[in-house]
Amino acid sequence: MGSSVRELADRTPAGRDRYVDLLRVASLGTVVAGHWLMAAVTVGDDGRAEVGNLLAVVPDLQLLTWALQIMPVFFFVGGFSHALSYRSSSRRSAGRSGYSAFLRARLQRLLRPTMVFIGVWGAGALVLQLGGHGGGLLEVALRLVAQPLWFIGIYLAMVAFTPPLLRLHERWGWGAFGALVGAAGAVDVARFAFGVPYVEFLNFAFVWLAVHQLGFLRADGRLRMPYALAGAGLTGAALLVALGPYPLSMVGMPGERVSNMAPPTFALLCHGMWLVGAVELLRAPATRWLARPRVWRGVVAANGISMTAFLWHLTAMLGVYGALLALDVPLPEPATGAWWVQVPLRMVAAAALTAVLVAAFRRFERPGAVRETGPGGGRVSGPAAAVGVTLCLFGVLGLSMVGFGGLLEGRTALLIAVHVTAPVAVGMALAGWLLVERAGRGRTHRRGGTRAGDYA
C-alpha cells in the first residue's frame, strides 16, 4: 500500500485542489472521534447495558458542537466534487446522456463498502437471532451500528440531484443557493409559527442541498468573501438559538423535543454556512502545508480508507466496550474523573480495532474500472440508474432507522409515511446498488493517475 500511495501522490496534477481532499478526510475523522468521545456506556441495576450521550450528561459541552458538528463540510466538499465529476462525465459522453456513468463513478466507492457492511452485519444479526442470542450490549449494537447510514442516504440524494441542481447553479448562481435557503426558512416558519404537520421533513432536502450548492459555487471560484458567509452564518445561528425554539446542540440529543439534526433546521443551515466560511478562510495556510510531500501522502492514504473507517468505527467502539464488560472492567459513571481517565485508552483501543476492520474490508473501497455508456445506452441506462439510486436511498435510510435488530420479528420504522422492516430495507439497498452497477456499464477503461474520483 505504501508504494501505491506514494505513486498516486507523486502523480497528483498541479491543478488538483488538495485542500478539498483534506477537508473530506478531516470531516469524517472528526465525526468518528466525536462518536467515540460522546458515547457513554453504563450498566443498569438490572445488568442491561445502555449507551448514552456525554453531551446530555454535561450540557455545557454542547457548545463544542458548533465547531465539531462538521458534517456540513463533507456535503460542501461533495458539491465541489460532484460538479467537477459530472462535467467531466458529460464531456466524455460526447452529447449522450452521461447520467448513469456519472452515478456509477461517484457511487462505486460509496456503495460497495456500504453493501459489504450491510451484508456482514445483516448475516451476523440473522445468525445471532436464529441462535437465540441477544440482549445486553449486543442488542444495542444491532440498533446503533446502522444509524450513521443516514449520512449515506443523504449523500445518495445529493449525487442523484446533481445534474438538475448544477443546471440551476449555472443559470442563477447565488440565486439558486438563495432559493434553497429561503425554502428552508419557509419550512421552519410553517413548522414553528403555524404548526403545519410533517412539513419539517422537507428540510432534509432544502438544508443539505443548500450546503451542497455552496460546493458548486466553490468549484466555480465564486466563494470570494468567506468571512461574510462565516459571519452571517454564525450570527444567524446564535440569534436563532437565543431567540427561537432551537436547541443549543447541533447534533441530536436523546429525548429533546426539537432537534437541529433530525430533521435539519434553519439553525443548522446557518451553522453549515458558518463552517463553510470558516474552513475557506483556512484554505491558504492549509494549501501551503499540503505542499509538503509527507503530509500529502498522508492525506492520500487516509482518503483511500476513509469510507471504510466511517462505516466500521461504531462496530469497533462497541467491540471495545463489549470486551471491557466481558473482562468485568468497571465502567465509571460518565463525566466523572475516572471516566475521563479511561477516555484516551478506549479511543486508542477503538482506533486499533478500526484499523483491523479497515485492513479486512478496505479492498472494497478501491477504485475499479470506469465504464462509459456506449452509443444509445444512456436512453436505457439513465432511467434504470435513477430507479437504482432511489431504491438505495430509501433502503439505506430505512435501515439507519430500524437497525439490524428484529430481523425475524418484523420490527418496523416509519420512513416518509411508510413502515419499513430491516429485510425490506436491505432488499431495496441491494437491488438499487445492482441497478446502478448494471446501468453504468459500457465501454471499460482503467483509471490511471489522479483523475477526479481516484481518491475523491
Secondary structure, DSSP 8 states (H G I E B T S, - for coil): -HHHHHHHHHT--TT--HHHHHHHHHHHHHHHHHHHHHEEEEE-TTS-EEEEEHHHHSGGGGGGHHHH--HHHHHHHHHHHHHHHHHHHHHHTTTS--HHHHHHHHHHHHHHHHHHHHHHHHHHHHHHHHTT---HHHHHHHHHTTTTHHHHHHHHHHHHTHHHHHHHHHHHTHHHHHHHHHHHHHHHIIIIIS--TTGGGGHHHHHHHHHHHHHHHHHTT----HHHHHHHHHHHHHHHHHHSS--S-SS--TT-SS-SBTTB-HHHHHHHHHHHHHHHHTHHHHHHHHTSHHHHHHHHHHHTTHHHHHHHHHHHHHHHHHHHHHTT-----TTSHHHHHHHHHHHHHHHHHHHHHHHHHGGGGS--EEEE--TTHHHHHHHHHHHHHHHHHHHHHHHHHH-STTTTTT-EEEETTEEEEHHHHHHHHHHHHHHHHHHT-SEEEE--TT-TTS--
